[in-house]
C-alpha cells in the first residue's frame, strides 16, 4: 500500500516531452547534444572505510576515509542514422574528445561537463568511461550503435576561484604549516604521484615519469603541481596533521 503522506510531500513537476539531453561546459555552452534521450540513468556512490584489527571481536574495526563523488551511468544510448544513410562517427568522435587533454593548447586535463535534461542537471562531472557497440554500417561507416557513458561528479569550482583556492578555503581553519611540514608534504605528495601514476592524465604522468615538475605547498597544506615553466597544472592533494590525501585532486 502506498504511503500517501510521503507521496503528497513530493514536489510536482511539469512535463516537457520536448526536453533534450545535453552536455554543457562551464560557460553553459552545449558541447554535445544526444541524438536520442537516455532510456535509463543509473547512479552510484560509496563511502570508503579502512579496516583495522579489533582486540575484542573477530570483526574488523572501520575507520571512515572519504565518500566518493556520485557516478552517473547512461547505458544503451541510441545512435541510429542507418535509415538516413548517414554516418554517426562525428557523434562518437565528439564524445571521445571530451575525455582527452590538449597540452599543446594549455589544456592539461579534460574539461568538466554538466549533464542537463530539462530541469534536471548532474555535474560538474568528468567523463570517465565510454564504450560502444556498432550494429550497422553504410559503406563501412558506422550508422547504428549503442553507447555506454559514465560520468563522475567532481568538486565544483566557480570562475572566481581556482581549484587550489577552493580546496584551501575548506582548510582555512587549520593552522599554517611549518617549513618542516611543507617539506614532508612534498615528499608524501611525490611518493603518491609515483604510486598513482596510472590514474593521472597522460600529460601530467609524463612529467612525473621524467621528474620535470615542481610541487608547491600552500600554508594551509594544498599541494599543487607545476611544469618547468611554472605553469600550475592542478591540485595534487592536501596535507594535514601528518597525513597526505588526494582530496581536491584535479589532475
N, C-alpha and C positions, 0 to 999 in steps of 0.2 A: 504494500500500500504506500502510495506516495505521501511524503511529509509536506502537506500544503503550506505550512508556515515557512518552511525553507524555500519552497518553490515561489511563494509570493514575495519573499525578500530579495529575489534575484532581479537585477535590472532588466528592463525591457529594451529590446534592440530593434531598430527599424531595419527592414530588409532592403538590400540593394543588390539585386541579381546582376547588375552590370559592373560591379566592382571587379577589377582585375588584380591579380597578384603581381607584385613588382619587387625589385631590389633597388634601393636608392643609396646614394653616398651621403657623406656628412653634410653636403650642401643641399640635400633634398632633391638632387637630380637623379632621374632614372638611369640606372646602369644596366638593367636587364628587366624585360617585361616577359612574363610567362606566356607561352603560346596557348596553353590551357591552364585553368586554375587547378591547384592541387586537389587530389581525391582524398587525401588524409594528411594529418600533421601529428607527428609523434614527439613527445618531449621527454627529456631525461635529465636528472640532476642527482648528484651523490654527495654525501657527507663523508669525508675521509678521516678515519681513525687509525692510530698506530697501536698495535697490540704490544702488551708488555707482560712480564711474568707476574703472577699473583701468588703470594705465600699461603693464603688461606683457602684457596679453591683451585680446581683444575681449569676453571675458565680464565682466559687471559683478561687482564685489565685493559681498558680502552682509553686512549688519550686523543682528544679531538685535535685535528690538524687544520683542516680548512673545508669549505664547501665549494664544490666546483660550480662553474657557471652553467646556466641552463643550456641544454643542447636541443636543437630542433632538427628533426629528420623529415624531409619531404621525399617520400618514396613513390615510385611508379609515376613520375611526372610524364605526361604525354607530349611527345614531339612527333607530329604527323603532317607531312606535306606531299605524300605519295600521290594522292588523288589530284593534286595540282601540278604534279611534275616538277617539284622544286626540291632543292637540297636544304637539309636542316643543319649543315655543317656550320654556317655562321652562328647559329644559336648555341651549338656545342662549344665553338671556339670562344664565344663571348663569355660563357660561364667559366671556362678554364682560365681566361685572362684575369678573372677576379681573384685567382688563387696564387698568382705569381708576383714577384718583386721585379723592379726595373732599376738596378743600381746606376745604370748609365744616365738616368734622369733623376737621380737622387731619391728614388723610391726603394727603400731598403726592406720593406715588408709590404705584404698585400694590404690594400686599403679596407677599412671596416665598411660593412654594409648594414642596412636595416631592411628586413623583410616587412612589406606592408601589403595588406589585403583589406581594402575598405578602411574601417576604423581600427582594425587590428594591426599591431606592429610587434616585431621581435627584433631587438638589437639595442645597441650596436653589437655586431657579431662579425666573425670571420668564417669563410667557407673552409672547412677542414677536410672535406671529402666529397668527391663526385665520381660516380661510376654510371655507365650506361650500357644498354644492350641494343644494338641495331637490328631491326627486324625486316626492313625493306629498303631497296635501293633503286635509284634511277640513274642508269648509265654508270654504275659503280659508286655514285654519290649517295650518302645516307639520306633516306627520305622518311624513315619512321624509326622511332626509338623510344625506349623507356629509360628515364633518368632517375637516379637516386642522389639526393643532395643533402649534405649535413652542414649545419651552421652552429657555431659555438659562441655563446654570449661572452663579451669581454667588458671590462670596466669602461664606463662611458667617460669621454673626455669632451670638454667644451672648447670652443675656439679660443677662449681667453686663457686657457691653462694647458700646459704641456702634460704628457703622461707623467713625467718626473715630478712636476709640481702637484699634480693630483694625488700621487702616491705620498708625496711629502706632507701634504695637508692632512692626510689621515693619520700621520705620525707626529703631528705638531705638539702633542702633549708629552712626547718623550724628551729626555734631557739630551743636549747636544753631545755628539760623540767626541771622545778624546782622540788624539793622534794615534795612540796605540790601537784603539778600537777601529779607527778608519783603516789602519794597515791590516788588521785582522779581517775586516770586512772585504777588502780587496783580495786577500789570499783565499778566503772562502768562496767569493764570487768567481774567482779564476778557476778554482777546482770544480765548482758547479758547472761552469761553462764547458769544461772538458768532459764531465760526466753526462751532460745533456746535449752533447754536440749534435746528435741525430734529430733532435726536436727543434733546433734553431733553423731560421730561414737560411737559404743557401748562401747569401752574401755575407751574413754575419758568421756563419760556420766557417767559411773560407778564411776570414780574418782571424778567427780563433785558432784554426789549424796553423796558420803562418805566424801567429804571435804578433801580428802587426796591428795591434789595437791598444787602447788605453781605457782604464777603468777609473772612474771618479766617484767619490763618496760625498754626499751632502752631510751637513751637520746632523740631520735627522735620520741618516742611515740609508738613504736611497742611492743605490749603485747604478750608474749609467755607463754605457759603453760608447766610445768614440773611435773614428777611424784615424788614419795617420795625419789627416788634415784637420783634426779636432772637430769634425762634424759629429754631433750626437746622433747615434743610431737608434737609441731606445733605452728602456729600463731593463736591467738585468735582474734586479730583485731588491730586497730590503734586509738590512742588518739591524737587529735589535736584541739587546740583552744577551749577547754572545752567540746568537743564532742567526743564520742566513736563510731566508726563504725566497721563493720566486714570486711572492705576492706583488702584483702590479706589473709583472713582466710583459714587455711589448715587443720582444724580438723573437 
